[in-house]
Amino acid sequence: MLVPRSGVLPSPVRRTLLYRQATGHLPPLLGPRTFTEKLNWRITLDRRELLAPTCDKLAMKEHASRLAPGLVRVPETLWSGTDVGELVDVDLPAHWVLKPNHSCIRRLFGRGPADVAELRRRTAGWVGERYWRKSEEWAYRRARPCLLVEEFVGLPGVVPADLKVLVVGGEPRLVELHTGRDGDHRARLYSPEWGPLPWTIGYRPGPDADPPERLDDLLKAATALADGFDMLRIDCYEADGELWFGELTPYPGAGLSPLEPDLDAWLGDAWTRPPLRHTRG
């Protein structure tokens, strides 16, 4: 099924069609029960200011620095703005990363002084991109459209372990360990006590892994950063024995990724949505 272009149909209708295309059925907005149904409900209807900064990378870094000091390191922001030409005057380190503040997936790895002409070519259209239109994720619409450069985490050429903690109802419910994100992407799910869980959430299963060195700090940081949220995923990295903050995720998988039915039901039972009257911002 083809989904009509953005702007042709209202956002809630487009979102409904996207959900149906991904799942094969229409989403129940009046009584969602599973995790993915409640995610779609949040994306379609939840407009609380609480969610507004969760897709703004600069804002979420401030959130992590304020609420989890000593538990996670937050990558230093070396520059932010809309014109990469300003990087001519920035003393950049040997390795750094450039990414948009208001979208995800896009990123460039740089070395030493900025090649402004090359960066302008490779980031053309990034600042003006309306990423939120892709899956109708409202909080991305509230993010400031700009670019940022931050310090590189880990060793060049080595992708650090990606640890994603899903906090539902104020409690960490599971930890996703993602490996091979530069090619052979795999995932393994664990309980907060690092017991292996049977689900793969649509990825090829990853290898067994020892618990992270900083598992306790990871769970404490995730709990602190998700305080006040009915559901939030906290993404971190572990590199050289240090725990680094990655990002906040209010819409895991854009609410369109496949979950095993029993996992979808279990997480849905744990998630108590706010009353609709409290979601209008």
For each residue, the residues with C-beta under 8 A, 3 or more apart:
1: 17 20 21
2:
3: 14 17 18 21
4: 8 9 14 17
5: 8
6: 14 130 133
7:
8: 4 5
9: 4 13 14 17
10: 13 14
11: 14 15 136
12: 15 16 44 136
13: 9 10 16 17
14: 3 4 6 9 10 11 17 18 136
15: 11 12 18 19 40 43 44 135 136
16: 12 13 19 20 26 27 44
17: 1 3 4 9 13 14 20 21
18: 3 14 15 21 22 135 136 256
19: 15 16 22 23 26 27 40 255 256
20: 1 16 17 23 24 25 26 27
21: 1 3 17 18
22: 18 19 256 257 258
23: 19 20 27 36 256 258
24: 20
25: 20
26: 16 19 20
27: 16 19 20 23 32 37 40 41 44
28: 31 32 33 37
29: 32 40 41 44 45
30:
31: 28
32: 27 28 29 37 38 40 41 268 273
33: 28 37 38 265 268 269
34: 37 38 259 261 264 265 267 268
35: 38 39 259 263 264 265 266 267 268 271
36: 23 39 40 255 256 257 259 264 268
37: 27 28 32 33 34 40 41 268
38: 32 33 34 35 41 42 231 268 271 273
39: 35 36 42 43 251 252 253 255
40: 15 19 27 29 32 36 37 43 44 255
41: 27 29 32 37 38 44 45 46 273
42: 38 39 45 46 51 231 250 251 255 273
43: 15 39 40 46 135 136 137 138 251 254 255
44: 12 15 16 27 29 40 41 136
45: 29 41 42 276 279
46: 41 42 43 51 138 274 279
47: 51 138 279 280 281
48: 51 52 274 278 279 281
49: 52 281
50: 228 229
51: 42 46 47 48 54 138 139 250
52: 48 49 56 139 142 281
53: 56 59 60 63 139 142 143
54: 51 59 60 139 232 248 249 250
55: 60 102 132 137 139 140 142 143 248 250 251
56: 52 53 59 60 101 102 139 142 143 144
57: 60 61 99 100 101 102 143 148 247
58: 61 62 77 80 101 144 146 148
59: 53 54 56 62 63 143 144
60: 53 54 55 56 57 63 64 247 248
61: 57 58 64 65 74 75 77 245
62: 58 59 65 66
63: 53 59 60 66 67 225 248
64: 60 61 67 68 72 74 221 225 245 248
65: 61 62 68 69 74
66: 62 63 69
67: 63 64 224 225 227
68: 64 65 71 72 220 221 224 225 245
69: 65 66
70:
71: 68 217 220 221 224 243
72: 64 68 217 221 236 243 244 245
73: 242 243 244 245
74: 61 64 65 244 245
75: 61 97 150 151 153 244 245
76: 150 151
77: 58 61 80 148 149 150
78: 90 92 93 96 149 150 151
79: 86 87 90 148 149
80: 58 77 101 146 147 148 149
81: 84 86 146 147
82: 127 145 146 147
83: 86
84: 81 87 98 114 116 119 120 123 147
85: 88 116 120
86: 79 81 83 89 90
87: 79 84 90 92 114 116 119 149
88: 85 114 116
89: 86
90: 78 79 86 87 114 149
91:
92: 78 87 96 110 112 113 114 149
93: 78 96 112 151 152
94: 111 112
95: 109 110 111 152 156
96: 78 92 93 109 110 111 149 150 151 152
97: 75 107 108 109 110 149 150 151 152
98: 84 107 108 110 119 123 147 148 149
99: 57 106 107 108 147 148 150
100: 57 103 106 126 127 129 131 145 146 147 148
101: 56 57 58 80 143 144 145 146 147 148
102: 55 56 57 129 131 132 140 143 144 145 146
103: 100 106 126 129 131 140 143
104: 131 247
105:
106: 99 100 103 126
107: 97 98 99
108: 97 98 99 119 122 123
109: 95 96 97 152 156
110: 92 95 96 97 98 114 119 149
111: 94 95 96
112: 92 93 94
113: 92
114: 84 87 88 90 92 110 119
115: 118 119
116: 84 85 87 88 119 120
117: 120 121
118: 115 121 122
119: 84 87 98 108 110 114 115 116 122 123
120: 84 85 116 117 123 124
121: 117 118 124
122: 108 118 119
123: 84 98 108 119 120 126 127 147
124: 120 121
125: 128 129
126: 100 103 106 123 129 147
127: 82 100 123 145 146 147
128: 125 145
129: 100 102 103 125 126 145
130: 6 133 141
131: 100 102 103 104 134 140
132: 55 102 135 136 137 138 139 140 141
133: 6 130 136
134: 131 137 254
135: 15 18 43 132 251 254 255 256
136: 11 12 14 15 18 43 44 132 133
137: 43 55 132 134 140 141 251 254
138: 43 46 47 51 132 141 142
139: 51 52 53 54 55 56 132 142 143 250 251
140: 55 102 103 131 132 137 143
141: 130 132 137 138
142: 52 53 55 56 138 139
143: 53 55 56 57 59 101 102 103 139 140
144: 56 58 59 101 102
145: 82 100 101 102 127 128 129
146: 58 80 81 82 100 101 102 127
147: 80 81 82 84 98 99 100 101 123 126 127
148: 57 58 77 79 80 98 99 100 101
149: 77 78 79 80 87 90 92 96 97 98 110
150: 75 76 77 78 96 97 99
151: 75 76 78 93 96 97
152: 93 95 96 97 109 156
153: 75 160 237 239 244
154: 158 159 160 237 239 240
155: 158 239 240
156: 95 109 152
157:
158: 154 155
159: 154 162 179 180 181 182
160: 153 154 237 238 239 244
161: 177 178 179 209 212 237 238 239
162: 159 176 177 178 179 181 235 237 246
163: 175 176 177 178 212 218 235 236 237 238
164: 175 176 178 233 234 235 236 249 252
165: 172 174 175 176 192 218 219 222 233 234 235 236
166: 172 173 174 175 176 231 233 252 267
167: 170 171 172 173 222 223 225 226 229 231 232 233 234
168: 171 173 230 231 267 270 271
169: 230 231 270 271 272
170: 167 223 226 227
171: 167 168 223 270
172: 165 166 167 175 192 219 222 223
173: 166 167 168 192 267 270
174: 165 166 189 190 191 192 197
175: 163 164 165 166 172 189 190 191 192 194 218 219
176: 162 163 164 165 166 187 188 189 201
177: 161 162 163 187 188 189 190 206 209
178: 161 162 163 164 181 185 186 187 203 206
179: 159 161 162 185 186 187 188 206 207 209
180: 159 183 184 185 186 206
181: 159 162 178 185
182: 159
183: 180
184: 180 204
185: 178 179 180 181 203 204
186: 178 179 180 203 204 205 206 207
187: 176 177 178 179 200 201 203 204 205 206
188: 176 177 179 196 200 205 206 207 208 209
189: 174 175 176 177 196 197 198 199 200 201
190: 174 175 177 194 195 196 197 211
191: 174 175 194 195 197
192: 165 172 173 174 175 219
193:
194: 175 190 191 211 215
195: 190 191
196: 188 189 190 208
197: 174 189 190 191
198: 189 260
199: 189 259 260 262 263
200: 187 188 189 203 204 205 260
201: 176 187 189 253 257 258 259 260 263
202: 257 258 259
203: 178 185 186 187 200 206
204: 184 185 186 187 200
205: 186 187 188 200
206: 177 178 179 180 186 187 188 203 209
207: 179 186 188
208: 188 196
209: 161 177 179 188 206
210:
211: 190 194 215
212: 161 163 215 218 238 243
213: 238 241
214: 217 218 238 241 242 243
215: 194 211 212 218 219
216: 219 220
217: 71 72 214 220 221 243
218: 163 165 175 212 214 215 221 222 236 238 243
219: 165 172 175 192 215 216 222 223
220: 68 71 216 217 223 224
221: 64 68 71 72 217 218 224 225 234 236 243 245
222: 165 167 172 218 219 225 226 234 236
223: 167 170 171 172 219 220 226 227
224: 67 68 71 220 221 227
225: 63 64 67 68 167 221 222 232 234 248
226: 167 170 222 223 229 231 232 234
227: 67 170 223 224
228: 50
229: 50 167 226 232 250
230: 168 169 271 272 273 274
231: 38 42 166 167 168 169 226 250 271
232: 54 167 225 226 229 248 249 250
233: 164 165 166 167 248 249 250 252
234: 164 165 167 221 222 225 226 248 249
235: 162 163 164 165 246 247 248 249
236: 72 163 164 165 218 221 222 243 244 245 246
237: 153 154 160 161 162 163 243 244 246
238: 160 161 163 212 213 214 218 241 242 243 244
239: 153 154 155 160 161 242 244
240: 154 155
241: 213 214 238
242: 73 214 238 239
243: 71 72 73 212 214 217 218 221 236 237 238
244: 72 73 74 75 153 160 236 237 238 239
245: 61 64 68 72 73 74 75 221 236
246: 162 235 236 237
247: 57 60 104 235
248: 54 55 60 63 64 225 232 233 234 235
249: 54 164 232 233 234 235 252
250: 42 51 54 55 139 229 231 232 233
251: 39 42 43 55 135 137 139 254 255
252: 39 164 166 233 249 255 257
253: 39 201 256 257
254: 43 134 135 137 251 257
255: 19 36 39 40 42 43 135 251 252
256: 18 19 22 23 36 135 253
257: 22 36 201 202 252 253 254
258: 22 23 201 202
259: 34 35 36 199 201 202 263 264 267
260: 198 199 200 201 263 264
261: 34 264 265
262: 199 265 266
263: 35 199 201 259 260 266 267
264: 34 35 36 259 260 261 267 268
265: 33 34 35 261 262 268 269
266: 35 262 263 269 270
267: 34 35 166 168 173 259 263 264 270 271
268: 32 33 34 35 36 37 38 264 265 271
269: 33 265 266
270: 168 169 171 173 266 267
271: 35 38 168 169 230 231 267 268
272: 169 230
273: 32 38 41 42 230
274: 46 48 230 278 279
275: 278 279
276: 45 279
277: 280
278: 48 274 275
279: 45 46 47 48 274 275 276
280: 47 277
281: 47 48 49 52
